Amino acid sequence: MPIIINLDVMLAKRKMSLTELSEKVGVTIVNLSILKTGKAKGVRFDTLEAICRALDCKPGDIIDIDSNS
């Protein structure tokens, strides 16, 4: 079951750019872009927590599993 990253969805819902999220979280735009496109091999819990705080969401709003595969 592939993992789906919905970071772009949450950014759109919060009307926030990747650059703005990068500044709030302290993670480079390149690393956030890798995560956003689903190319990341993993994500640290402290990074995930910082992203969730900045976007006012829960980890499940960003990370999901494609149960159809």
CHARMM internal coordinates of N, CA and C (Angstrom, degrees):
IC EDIT
DIST 1 N 1 CA 1.4563
DIST 1 CA 1 C 1.5259
ANGL 1 N 1 CA 1 C 109.29
DIST 1 C 2 N 1.3047
ANGL 1 CA 1 C 2 N 117.19
DIHE 1 N 1 CA 1 C 2 N 113.26
DIST 2 N 2 CA 1.4647
ANGL 1 C 2 N 2 CA 119.49
DIHE 1 CA 1 C 2 N 2 CA 179.16
DIST 2 CA 2 C 1.5291
ANGL 2 N 2 CA 2 C 112.41
DIHE 1 C 2 N 2 CA 2 C -70.71
DIST 2 C 3 N 1.3144
ANGL 2 CA 2 C 3 N 113.51
DIHE 2 N 2 CA 2 C 3 N 146.44
DIST 3 N 3 CA 1.4620
ANGL 2 C 3 N 3 CA 120.52
DIHE 2 CA 2 C 3 N 3 CA 177.09
DIST 3 CA 3 C 1.5241
ANGL 3 N 3 CA 3 C 108.34
DIHE 2 C 3 N 3 CA 3 C -88.05
DIST 3 C 4 N 1.3132
ANGL 3 CA 3 C 4 N 115.47
DIHE 3 N 3 CA 3 C 4 N 135.77
DIST 4 N 4 CA 1.4667
ANGL 3 C 4 N 4 CA 122.53
DIHE 3 CA 3 C 4 N 4 CA 179.95
DIST 4 CA 4 C 1.5291
ANGL 4 N 4 CA 4 C 108.11
DIHE 3 C 4 N 4 CA 4 C -108.22
DIST 4 C 5 N 1.3191
ANGL 4 CA 4 C 5 N 116.38
DIHE 4 N 4 CA 4 C 5 N 133.21
DIST 5 N 5 CA 1.4644
ANGL 4 C 5 N 5 CA 122.02
DIHE 4 CA 4 C 5 N 5 CA 177.02
DIST 5 CA 5 C 1.5271
ANGL 5 N 5 CA 5 C 108.05
DIHE 4 C 5 N 5 CA 5 C -104.90
DIST 5 C 6 N 1.3169
ANGL 5 CA 5 C 6 N 116.30
DIHE 5 N 5 CA 5 C 6 N 120.35
DIST 6 N 6 CA 1.4634
ANGL 5 C 6 N 6 CA 122.41
DIHE 5 CA 5 C 6 N 6 CA -178.64
DIST 6 CA 6 C 1.5273
ANGL 6 N 6 CA 6 C 112.64
DIHE 5 C 6 N 6 CA 6 C -104.88
DIST 6 C 7 N 1.3183
ANGL 6 CA 6 C 7 N 116.28
DIHE 6 N 6 CA 6 C 7 N 32.73
DIST 7 N 7 CA 1.4638
ANGL 6 C 7 N 7 CA 120.02
DIHE 6 CA 6 C 7 N 7 CA -178.00
DIST 7 CA 7 C 1.5229
ANGL 7 N 7 CA 7 C 111.28
DIHE 6 C 7 N 7 CA 7 C -62.19
DIST 7 C 8 N 1.3202
ANGL 7 CA 7 C 8 N 116.93
DIHE 7 N 7 CA 7 C 8 N -39.53
DIST 8 N 8 CA 1.4724
ANGL 7 C 8 N 8 CA 119.97
DIHE 7 CA 7 C 8 N 8 CA -179.95
DIST 8 CA 8 C 1.5288
ANGL 8 N 8 CA 8 C 111.34
DIHE 7 C 8 N 8 CA 8 C -64.61
DIST 8 C 9 N 1.3355
ANGL 8 CA 8 C 9 N 116.80
DIHE 8 N 8 CA 8 C 9 N -33.80
DIST 9 N 9 CA 1.4691
ANGL 8 C 9 N 9 CA 121.16
DIHE 8 CA 8 C 9 N 9 CA 178.00
DIST 9 CA 9 C 1.5284
ANGL 9 N 9 CA 9 C 109.76
DIHE 8 C 9 N 9 CA 9 C -65.86
DIST 9 C 10 N 1.3296
ANGL 9 CA 9 C 10 N 116.29
DIHE 9 N 9 CA 9 C 10 N -46.49
DIST 10 N 10 CA 1.4731
ANGL 9 C 10 N 10 CA 119.83
DIHE 9 CA 9 C 10 N 10 CA -179.41
DIST 10 CA 10 C 1.5269
ANGL 10 N 10 CA 10 C 111.20
DIHE 9 C 10 N 10 CA 10 C -66.43
DIST 10 C 11 N 1.3230
ANGL 10 CA 10 C 11 N 117.08
DIHE 10 N 10 CA 10 C 11 N -37.46
DIST 11 N 11 CA 1.4632
ANGL 10 C 11 N 11 CA 119.75
DIHE 10 CA 10 C 11 N 11 CA 177.17
DIST 11 CA 11 C 1.5293
ANGL 11 N 11 CA 11 C 110.26
DIHE 10 C 11 N 11 CA 11 C -62.16
DIST 11 C 12 N 1.3170
ANGL 11 CA 11 C 12 N 116.97
DIHE 11 N 11 CA 11 C 12 N -41.97
DIST 12 N 12 CA 1.4631
ANGL 11 C 12 N 12 CA 120.96
DIHE 11 CA 11 C 12 N 12 CA 179.16
DIST 12 CA 12 C 1.5255
ANGL 12 N 12 CA 12 C 110.90
DIHE 11 C 12 N 12 CA 12 C -65.49
DIST 12 C 13 N 1.3343
ANGL 12 CA 12 C 13 N 116.50
DIHE 12 N 12 CA 12 C 13 N -42.39
DIST 13 N 13 CA 1.4674
ANGL 12 C 13 N 13 CA 120.02
DIHE 12 CA 12 C 13 N 13 CA 179.84
DIST 13 CA 13 C 1.5221
ANGL 13 N 13 CA 13 C 111.57
DIHE 12 C 13 N 13 CA 13 C -63.16
DIST 13 C 14 N 1.3193
ANGL 13 CA 13 C 14 N 116.41
DIHE 13 N 13 CA 13 C 14 N -34.58
DIST 14 N 14 CA 1.4712
ANGL 13 C 14 N 14 CA 121.05
DIHE 13 CA 13 C 14 N 14 CA -179.01
DIST 14 CA 14 C 1.5218
ANGL 14 N 14 CA 14 C 112.01
DIHE 13 C 14 N 14 CA 14 C -91.60
DIST 14 C 15 N 1.3349
ANGL 14 CA 14 C 15 N 116.28
DIHE 14 N 14 CA 14 C 15 N -0.45
DIST 15 N 15 CA 1.4734
ANGL 14 C 15 N 15 CA 121.60
DIHE 14 CA 14 C 15 N 15 CA -178.43
DIST 15 CA 15 C 1.5303
ANGL 15 N 15 CA 15 C 110.90
DIHE 14 C 15 N 15 CA 15 C 52.24
DIST 15 C 16 N 1.3440
ANGL 15 CA 15 C 16 N 114.00
DIHE 15 N 15 CA 15 C 16 N 49.34
DIST 16 N 16 CA 1.4529
ANGL 15 C 16 N 16 CA 121.02
DIHE 15 CA 15 C 16 N 16 CA -177.63
DIST 16 CA 16 C 1.5318
ANGL 16 N 16 CA 16 C 108.57
DIHE 15 C 16 N 16 CA 16 C -123.66
DIST 16 C 17 N 1.3055
ANGL 16 CA 16 C 17 N 116.20
DIHE 16 N 16 CA 16 C 17 N 141.72
DIST 17 N 17 CA 1.4591
ANGL 16 C 17 N 17 CA 120.35
DIHE 16 CA 16 C 17 N 17 CA 177.85
DIST 17 CA 17 C 1.5262
ANGL 17 N 17 CA 17 C 109.65
DIHE 16 C 17 N 17 CA 17 C -88.05
DIST 17 C 18 N 1.3201
ANGL 17 CA 17 C 18 N 115.48
DIHE 17 N 17 CA 17 C 18 N 162.85
DIST 18 N 18 CA 1.4588
ANGL 17 C 18 N 18 CA 120.95
DIHE 17 CA 17 C 18 N 18 CA 177.15
DIST 18 CA 18 C 1.5310
ANGL 18 N 18 CA 18 C 109.85
DIHE 17 C 18 N 18 CA 18 C -63.13
DIST 18 C 19 N 1.3274
ANGL 18 CA 18 C 19 N 116.39
DIHE 18 N 18 CA 18 C 19 N -35.38
DIST 19 N 19 CA 1.4605
ANGL 18 C 19 N 19 CA 121.02
DIHE 18 CA 18 C 19 N 19 CA 178.25
DIST 19 CA 19 C 1.5218
ANGL 19 N 19 CA 19 C 110.92
DIHE 18 C 19 N 19 CA 19 C -63.62
DIST 19 C 20 N 1.3232
ANGL 19 CA 19 C 20 N 116.80
DIHE 19 N 19 CA 19 C 20 N -44.40
DIST 20 N 20 CA 1.4595
ANGL 19 C 20 N 20 CA 121.27
DIHE 19 CA 19 C 20 N 20 CA 179.09
DIST 20 CA 20 C 1.5264
ANGL 20 N 20 CA 20 C 110.97
DIHE 19 C 20 N 20 CA 20 C -63.84
DIST 20 C 21 N 1.3340
ANGL 20 CA 20 C 21 N 116.73
DIHE 20 N 20 CA 20 C 21 N -42.77
DIST 21 N 21 CA 1.4636
ANGL 20 C 21 N 21 CA 120.35
DIHE 20 CA 20 C 21 N 21 CA 177.58
DIST 21 CA 21 C 1.5164
ANGL 21 N 21 CA 21 C 110.57
DIHE 20 C 21 N 21 CA 21 C -62.71
DIST 21 C 22 N 1.3193
ANGL 21 CA 21 C 22 N 116.65
DIHE 21 N 21 CA 21 C 22 N -41.42
DIST 22 N 22 CA 1.4574
ANGL 21 C 22 N 22 CA 121.68
DIHE 21 CA 21 C 22 N 22 CA 178.69
DIST 22 CA 22 C 1.5261
ANGL 22 N 22 CA 22 C 111.30
DIHE 21 C 22 N 22 CA 22 C -57.86
DIST 22 C 23 N 1.3131
ANGL 22 CA 22 C 23 N 116.54
DIHE 22 N 22 CA 22 C 23 N -43.87
DIST 23 N 23 CA 1.4708
ANGL 22 C 23 N 23 CA 121.03
DIHE 22 CA 22 C 23 N 23 CA 179.69
DIST 23 CA 23 C 1.5254
ANGL 23 N 23 CA 23 C 111.41
DIHE 22 C 23 N 23 CA 23 C -66.36
DIST 23 C 24 N 1.3354
ANGL 23 CA 23 C 24 N 117.18
DIHE 23 N 23 CA 23 C 24 N -40.00
DIST 24 N 24 CA 1.4658
ANGL 23 C 24 N 24 CA 120.72
DIHE 23 CA 23 C 24 N 24 CA -178.06
DIST 24 CA 24 C 1.5261
ANGL 24 N 24 CA 24 C 112.09
DIHE 23 C 24 N 24 CA 24 C -71.35
DIST 24 C 25 N 1.3339
ANGL 24 CA 24 C 25 N 116.42
DIHE 24 N 24 CA 24 C 25 N -34.35
DIST 25 N 25 CA 1.4560
ANGL 24 C 25 N 25 CA 121.14
DIHE 24 CA 24 C 25 N 25 CA -173.39
DIST 25 CA 25 C 1.5262
ANGL 25 N 25 CA 25 C 112.23
DIHE 24 C 25 N 25 CA 25 C -93.16
DIST 25 C 26 N 1.3290
ANGL 25 CA 25 C 26 N 116.33
DIHE 25 N 25 CA 25 C 26 N -27.21
DIST 26 N 26 CA 1.4633
ANGL 25 C 26 N 26 CA 119.71
DIHE 25 CA 25 C 26 N 26 CA -177.80
DIST 26 CA 26 C 1.5155
ANGL 26 N 26 CA 26 C 112.51
DIHE 25 C 26 N 26 CA 26 C 82.01
DIST 26 C 27 N 1.3253
ANGL 26 CA 26 C 27 N 116.47
DIHE 26 N 26 CA 26 C 27 N 28.27
DIST 27 N 27 CA 1.4654
ANGL 26 C 27 N 27 CA 123.13
DIHE 26 CA 26 C 27 N 27 CA 176.79
DIST 27 CA 27 C 1.5302
ANGL 27 N 27 CA 27 C 106.32
DIHE 26 C 27 N 27 CA 27 C -117.63
DIST 27 C 28 N 1.3200
ANGL 27 CA 27 C 28 N 116.50
DIHE 27 N 27 CA 27 C 28 N 141.48
DIST 28 N 28 CA 1.4596
ANGL 27 C 28 N 28 CA 119.29
DIHE 27 CA 27 C 28 N 28 CA -177.75
DIST 28 CA 28 C 1.5290
ANGL 28 N 28 CA 28 C 111.35
DIHE 27 C 28 N 28 CA 28 C -64.08
DIST 28 C 29 N 1.3126
ANGL 28 CA 28 C 29 N 114.77
DIHE 28 N 28 CA 28 C 29 N 153.90
DIST 29 N 29 CA 1.4666
ANGL 28 C 29 N 29 CA 120.71
DIHE 28 CA 28 C 29 N 29 CA 177.30
DIST 29 CA 29 C 1.5276
ANGL 29 N 29 CA 29 C 109.74
DIHE 28 C 29 N 29 CA 29 C -60.40
DIST 29 C 30 N 1.3209
ANGL 29 CA 29 C 30 N 116.71
DIHE 29 N 29 CA 29 C 30 N -37.96
DIST 30 N 30 CA 1.4665
ANGL 29 C 30 N 30 CA 120.70
DIHE 29 CA 29 C 30 N 30 CA -179.98
DIST 30 CA 30 C 1.5315
ANGL 30 N 30 CA 30 C 110.07
DIHE 29 C 30 N 30 CA 30 C -60.67
DIST 30 C 31 N 1.3287
ANGL 30 CA 30 C 31 N 117.34
DIHE 30 N 30 CA 30 C 31 N -47.05
DIST 31 N 31 CA 1.4669
ANGL 30 C 31 N 31 CA 120.23
DIHE 30 CA 30 C 31 N 31 CA -179.16
DIST 31 CA 31 C 1.5247
ANGL 31 N 31 CA 31 C 111.45
DIHE 30 C 31 N 31 CA 31 C -66.35
DIST 31 C 32 N 1.3219
ANGL 31 CA 31 C 32 N 117.53
DIHE 31 N 31 CA 31 C 32 N -38.95
DIST 32 N 32 CA 1.4668
ANGL 31 C 32 N 32 CA 119.82
DIHE 31 CA 31 C 32 N 32 CA 176.92
DIST 32 CA 32 C 1.5194
ANGL 32 N 32 CA 32 C 110.66
DIHE 31 C 32 N 32 CA 32 C -66.39
DIST 32 C 33 N 1.3130
ANGL 32 CA 32 C 33 N 116.97
DIHE 32 N 32 CA 32 C 33 N -36.53
DIST 33 N 33 CA 1.4586
ANGL 32 C 33 N 33 CA 121.35
DIHE 32 CA 32 C 33 N 33 CA 178.62
DIST 33 CA 33 C 1.5334
ANGL 33 N 33 CA 33 C 110.53
DIHE 32 C 33 N 33 CA 33 C -65.29
DIST 33 C 34 N 1.3158
ANGL 33 CA 33 C 34 N 116.79
DIHE 33 N 33 CA 33 C 34 N -40.94
DIST 34 N 34 CA 1.4678
ANGL 33 C 34 N 34 CA 121.46
DIHE 33 CA 33 C 34 N 34 CA 176.98
DIST 34 CA 34 C 1.5227
ANGL 34 N 34 CA 34 C 109.83
DIHE 33 C 34 N 34 CA 34 C -61.50
DIST 34 C 35 N 1.3185
ANGL 34 CA 34 C 35 N 116.78
DIHE 34 N 34 CA 34 C 35 N -42.21
DIST 35 N 35 CA 1.4635
ANGL 34 C 35 N 35 CA 120.97
DIHE 34 CA 34 C 35 N 35 CA 177.46
DIST 35 CA 35 C 1.5272
ANGL 35 N 35 CA 35 C 110.23
DIHE 34 C 35 N 35 CA 35 C -65.69
DIST 35 C 36 N 1.3118
ANGL 35 CA 35 C 36 N 116.30
DIHE 35 N 35 CA 35 C 36 N -45.69
DIST 36 N 36 CA 1.4693
ANGL 35 C 36 N 36 CA 121.84
DIHE 35 CA 35 C 36 N 36 CA -176.83
DIST 36 CA 36 C 1.5141
ANGL 36 N 36 CA 36 C 112.34
DIHE 35 C 36 N 36 CA 36 C -60.48
DIST 36 C 37 N 1.3167
ANGL 36 CA 36 C 37 N 117.02
DIHE 36 N 36 CA 36 C 37 N -36.71
DIST 37 N 37 CA 1.4633
ANGL 36 C 37 N 37 CA 120.91
DIHE 36 CA 36 C 37 N 37 CA -178.14
DIST 37 CA 37 C 1.5265
ANGL 37 N 37 CA 37 C 112.68
DIHE 36 C 37 N 37 CA 37 C -85.49
DIST 37 C 38 N 1.3204
ANGL 37 CA 37 C 38 N 116.77
DIHE 37 N 37 CA 37 C 38 N -1.28
DIST 38 N 38 CA 1.4619
ANGL 37 C 38 N 38 CA 120.46
DIHE 37 CA 37 C 38 N 38 CA 177.87
DIST 38 CA 38 C 1.5150
ANGL 38 N 38 CA 38 C 113.97
DIHE 37 C 38 N 38 CA 38 C 80.21
DIST 38 C 39 N 1.3273
ANGL 38 CA 38 C 39 N 117.72
DIHE 38 N 38 CA 38 C 39 N 14.60
DIST 39 N 39 CA 1.4552
ANGL 38 C 39 N 39 CA 121.58
DIHE 38 CA 38 C 39 N 39 CA -178.63
DIST 39 CA 39 C 1.5292
ANGL 39 N 39 CA 39 C 113.27
DIHE 38 C 39 N 39 CA 39 C -91.72
DIST 39 C 40 N 1.3290
ANGL 39 CA 39 C 40 N 116.85
DIHE 39 N 39 CA 39 C 40 N -5.05
DIST 40 N 40 CA 1.4636
ANGL 39 C 40 N 40 CA 120.36
DIHE 39 CA 39 C 40 N 40 CA -179.55
DIST 40 CA 40 C 1.5194
ANGL 40 N 40 CA 40 C 109.92
DIHE 39 C 40 N 40 CA 40 C -73.11
DIST 40 C 41 N 1.3099
ANGL 40 CA 40 C 41 N 116.39
DIHE 40 N 40 CA 40 C 41 N 141.56
DIST 41 N 41 CA 1.4628
ANGL 40 C 41 N 41 CA 121.91
DIHE 40 CA 40 C 41 N 41 CA 177.49
DIST 41 CA 41 C 1.5223
ANGL 41 N 41 CA 41 C 111.74
DIHE 40 C 41 N 41 CA 41 C -82.76
DIST 41 C 42 N 1.3244
ANGL 41 CA 41 C 42 N 116.40
DIHE 41 N 41 CA 41 C 42 N -18.33
DIST 42 N 42 CA 1.4554
ANGL 41 C 42 N 42 CA 121.37
DIHE 41 CA 41 C 42 N 42 CA -179.86
DIST 42 CA 42 C 1.5148
ANGL 42 N 42 CA 42 C 110.06
DIHE 41 C 42 N 42 CA 42 C -173.43
DIST 42 C 43 N 1.3186
ANGL 42 CA 42 C 43 N 114.97
DIHE 42 N 42 CA 42 C 43 N 170.67
DIST 43 N 43 CA 1.4632
ANGL 42 C 43 N 43 CA 120.77
DIHE 42 CA 42 C 43 N 43 CA 177.07
DIST 43 CA 43 C 1.5237
ANGL 43 N 43 CA 43 C 107.66
DIHE 42 C 43 N 43 CA 43 C -142.41
DIST 43 C 44 N 1.3097
ANGL 43 CA 43 C 44 N 116.19
DIHE 43 N 43 CA 43 C 44 N 135.68
DIST 44 N 44 CA 1.4635
ANGL 43 C 44 N 44 CA 120.41
DIHE 43 CA 43 C 44 N 44 CA 179.58
DIST 44 CA 44 C 1.5179
ANGL 44 N 44 CA 44 C 109.29
DIHE 43 C 44 N 44 CA 44 C -73.86
DIST 44 C 45 N 1.3247
ANGL 44 CA 44 C 45 N 115.32
DIHE 44 N 44 CA 44 C 45 N 145.44
DIST 45 N 45 CA 1.4544
ANGL 44 C 45 N 45 CA 119.89
DIHE 44 CA 44 C 45 N 45 CA -179.16
DIST 45 CA 45 C 1.5234
ANGL 45 N 45 CA 45 C 111.95
DIHE 44 C 45 N 45 CA 45 C -61.36
DIST 45 C 46 N 1.3262
ANGL 45 CA 45 C 46 N 118.32
DIHE 45 N 45 CA 45 C 46 N -35.94
DIST 46 N 46 CA 1.4648
ANGL 45 C 46 N 46 CA 119.22
DIHE 45 CA 45 C 46 N 46 CA 179.56
DIST 46 CA 46 C 1.5330
ANGL 46 N 46 CA 46 C 110.90
DIHE 45 C 46 N 46 CA 46 C -68.62
DIST 46 C 47 N 1.3261
ANGL 46 CA 46 C 47 N 116.95
DIHE 46 N 46 CA 46 C 47 N -33.15
DIST 47 N 47 CA 1.4716
ANGL 46 C 47 N 47 CA 120.50
DIHE 46 CA 46 C 47 N 47 CA 175.74
DIST 47 CA 47 C 1.5204
ANGL 47 N 47 CA 47 C 110.13
DIHE 46 C 47 N 47 CA 47 C -69.02
DIST 47 C 48 N 1.3224
ANGL 47 CA 47 C 48 N 116.58
DIHE 47 N 47 CA 47 C 48 N -44.79
DIST 48 N 48 CA 1.4650
ANGL 47 C 48 N 48 CA 120.95
DIHE 47 CA 47 C 48 N 48 CA 178.35
DIST 48 CA 48 C 1.5261
ANGL 48 N 48 CA 48 C 110.52
DIHE 47 C 48 N 48 CA 48 C -61.09
DIST 48 C 49 N 1.3111
ANGL 48 CA 48 C 49 N 116.78
DIHE 48 N 48 CA 48 C 49 N -41.18
DIST 49 N 49 CA 1.4650
ANGL 48 C 49 N 49 CA 120.66
DIHE 48 CA 48 C 49 N 49 CA 178.18
DIST 49 CA 49 C 1.5294
ANGL 49 N 49 CA 49 C 111.11
DIHE 48 C 49 N 49 CA 49 C -63.15
DIST 49 C 50 N 1.3251
ANGL 49 CA 49 C 50 N 116.77
DIHE 49 N 49 CA 49 C 50 N -43.31
DIST 50 N 50 CA 1.4720
ANGL 49 C 50 N 50 CA 120.84
DIHE 49 CA 49 C 50 N 50 CA 179.66
DIST 50 CA 50 C 1.5304
ANGL 50 N 50 CA 50 C 110.96
DIHE 49 C 50 N 50 CA 50 C -63.94
DIST 50 C 51 N 1.3292
ANGL 50 CA 50 C 51 N 117.05
DIHE 50 N 50 CA 50 C 51 N -40.45
DIST 51 N 51 CA 1.4656
ANGL 50 C 51 N 51 CA 120.99
DIHE 50 CA 50 C 51 N 51 CA 177.83
DIST 51 CA 51 C 1.5225
ANGL 51 N 51 CA 51 C 109.75
DIHE 50 C 51 N 51 CA 51 C -63.68
DIST 51 C 52 N 1.3296
ANGL 51 CA 51 C 52 N 116.45
DIHE 51 N 51 CA 51 C 52 N -44.43
DIST 52 N 52 CA 1.4683
ANGL 51 C 52 N 52 CA 120.37
DIHE 51 CA 51 C 52 N 52 CA -179.79
DIST 52 CA 52 C 1.5276
ANGL 52 N 52 CA 52 C 111.50
DIHE 51 C 52 N 52 CA 52 C -64.26
DIST 52 C 53 N 1.3189
ANGL 52 CA 52 C 53 N 116.96
DIHE 52 N 52 CA 52 C 53 N -38.75
DIST 53 N 53 CA 1.4687
ANGL 52 C 53 N 53 CA 119.81
DIHE 52 CA 52 C 53 N 53 CA 177.29
DIST 53 CA 53 C 1.5311
ANGL 53 N 53 CA 53 C 110.96
DIHE 52 C 53 N 53 CA 53 C -64.36
DIST 53 C 54 N 1.3273
ANGL 53 CA 53 C 54 N 115.97
DIHE 53 N 53 CA 53 C 54 N -44.09
DIST 54 N 54 CA 1.4669
ANGL 53 C 54 N 54 CA 120.37
DIHE 53 CA 53 C 54 N 54 CA -178.76
DIST 54 CA 54 C 1.5268
ANGL 54 N 54 CA 54 C 111.64
DIHE 53 C 54 N 54 CA 54 C -65.85
DIST 54 C 55 N 1.3379
ANGL 54 CA 54 C 55 N 116.72
DIHE 54 N 54 CA 54 C 55 N -34.48
DIST 55 N 55 CA 1.4653
ANGL 54 C 55 N 55 CA 120.81
DIHE 54 CA 54 C 55 N 55 CA -178.00
DIST 55 CA 55 C 1.5288
ANGL 55 N 55 CA 55 C 112.85
DIHE 54 C 55 N 55 CA 55 C -97.13
DIST 55 C 56 N 1.3250
ANGL 55 CA 55 C 56 N 116.32
DIHE 55 N 55 CA 55 C 56 N -0.49
DIST 56 N 56 CA 1.4678
ANGL 55 C 56 N 56 CA 122.22
DIHE 55 CA 55 C 56 N 56 CA -178.69
DIST 56 CA 56 C 1.5381
ANGL 56 N 56 CA 56 C 110.10
DIHE 55 C 56 N 56 CA 56 C 51.14
DIST 56 C 57 N 1.3338
ANGL 56 CA 56 C 57 N 115.04
DIHE 56 N 56 CA 56 C 57 N 58.66
DIST 57 N 57 CA 1.4565
ANGL 56 C 57 N 57 CA 120.55
DIHE 56 CA 56 C 57 N 57 CA -179.25
DIST 57 CA 57 C 1.5255
ANGL 57 N 57 CA 57 C 109.78
DIHE 56 C 57 N 57 CA 57 C -144.34
DIST 57 C 58 N 1.3099
ANGL 57 CA 57 C 58 N 115.82
DIHE 57 N 57 CA 57 C 58 N -179.47
DIST 58 N 58 CA 1.4644
ANGL 57 C 58 N 58 CA 122.80
DIHE 57 CA 57 C 58 N 58 CA 177.33
DIST 58 CA 58 C 1.5232
ANGL 58 N 58 CA 58 C 108.24
DIHE 57 C 58 N 58 CA 58 C -107.13
DIST 58 C 59 N 1.3489
ANGL 58 CA 58 C 59 N 117.46
DIHE 58 N 58 CA 58 C 59 N 158.05
DIST 59 N 59 CA 1.4660
ANGL 58 C 59 N 59 CA 119.82
DIHE 58 CA 58 C 59 N 59 CA 179.26
DIST 59 CA 59 C 1.5304
ANGL 59 N 59 CA 59 C 113.05
DIHE 58 C 59 N 59 CA 59 C -54.45
DIST 59 C 60 N 1.3211
ANGL 59 CA 59 C 60 N 118.09
DIHE 59 N 59 CA 59 C 60 N -34.92
DIST 60 N 60 CA 1.4497
ANGL 59 C 60 N 60 CA 121.74
DIHE 59 CA 59 C 60 N 60 CA 179.16
DIST 60 CA 60 C 1.5180
ANGL 60 N 60 CA 60 C 113.70
DIHE 59 C 60 N 60 CA 60 C -67.02
DIST 60 C 61 N 1.3264
ANGL 60 CA 60 C 61 N 116.91
DIHE 60 N 60 CA 60 C 61 N -17.33
DIST 61 N 61 CA 1.4685
ANGL 60 C 61 N 61 CA 120.52
DIHE 60 CA 60 C 61 N 61 CA 175.97
DIST 61 CA 61 C 1.5259
ANGL 61 N 61 CA 61 C 110.54
DIHE 60 C 61 N 61 CA 61 C -76.47
DIST 61 C 62 N 1.3433
ANGL 61 CA 61 C 62 N 116.22
DIHE 61 N 61 CA 61 C 62 N -22.25
DIST 62 N 62 CA 1.4553
ANGL 61 C 62 N 62 CA 121.67
DIHE 61 CA 61 C 62 N 62 CA -176.91
DIST 62 CA 62 C 1.5262
ANGL 62 N 62 CA 62 C 111.63
DIHE 61 C 62 N 62 CA 62 C -102.29
DIST 62 C 63 N 1.3294
ANGL 62 CA 62 C 63 N 116.11
DIHE 62 N 62 CA 62 C 63 N -39.00
DIST 63 N 63 CA 1.4606
ANGL 62 C 63 N 63 CA 121.16
DIHE 62 CA 62 C 63 N 63 CA -175.46
DIST 63 CA 63 C 1.5307
ANGL 63 N 63 CA 63 C 109.59
DIHE 62 C 63 N 63 CA 63 C -112.85
DIST 63 C 64 N 1.3161
ANGL 63 CA 63 C 64 N 115.88
DIHE 63 N 63 CA 63 C 64 N 131.92
DIST 64 N 64 CA 1.4689
ANGL 63 C 64 N 64 CA 121.53
DIHE 63 CA 63 C 64 N 64 CA -179.89
DIST 64 CA 64 C 1.5200
ANGL 64 N 64 CA 64 C 108.40
DIHE 63 C 64 N 64 CA 64 C -141.13
DIST 64 C 65 N 1.3142
ANGL 64 CA 64 C 65 N 116.46
DIHE 64 N 64 CA 64 C 65 N 169.03
DIST 65 N 65 CA 1.4616
ANGL 64 C 65 N 65 CA 122.20
DIHE 64 CA 64 C 65 N 65 CA 177.37
DIST 65 CA 65 C 1.5223
ANGL 65 N 65 CA 65 C 108.61
DIHE 64 C 65 N 65 CA 65 C -118.67
DIST 65 C 66 N 1.3200
ANGL 65 CA 65 C 66 N 115.70
DIHE 65 N 65 CA 65 C 66 N 133.68
DIST 66 N 66 CA 1.4583
ANGL 65 C 66 N 66 CA 121.12
DIHE 65 CA 65 C 66 N 66 CA 176.54
DIST 66 CA 66 C 1.5270
ANGL 66 N 66 CA 66 C 108.21
DIHE 65 C 66 N 66 CA 66 C -82.77
DIST 66 C 67 N 1.3005
ANGL 66 CA 66 C 67 N 116.87
DIHE 66 N 66 CA 66 C 67 N 101.07
DIST 67 N 67 CA 1.4578
ANGL 66 C 67 N 67 CA 121.71
DIHE 66 CA 66 C 67 N 67 CA -176.72
DIST 67 CA 67 C 1.5171
ANGL 67 N 67 CA 67 C 112.53
DIHE 66 C 67 N 67 CA 67 C -79.73
DIST 67 C 68 N 1.3302
ANGL 67 CA 67 C 68 N 117.95
DIHE 67 N 67 CA 67 C 68 N -5.01
DIST 68 N 68 CA 1.4659
ANGL 67 C 68 N 68 CA 121.73
DIHE 67 CA 67 C 68 N 68 CA -179.95
DIST 68 CA 68 C 1.5131
ANGL 68 N 68 CA 68 C 112.42
DIHE 67 C 68 N 68 CA 68 C -84.19
DIST 68 C 69 N 1.3336
ANGL 68 CA 68 C 69 N 117.28
DIHE 68 N 68 CA 68 C 69 N -11.91
DIST 69 N 69 CA 1.4729
ANGL 68 C 69 N 69 CA 120.04
DIHE 68 CA 68 C 69 N 69 CA -177.23
DIST 69 CA 69 C 1.4996
ANGL 69 N 69 CA 69 C 111.52
DIHE 68 C 69 N 69 CA 69 C -95.30
END
COOR INIT
IC SEED 1 N 1 CA 1 C
IC BUILD
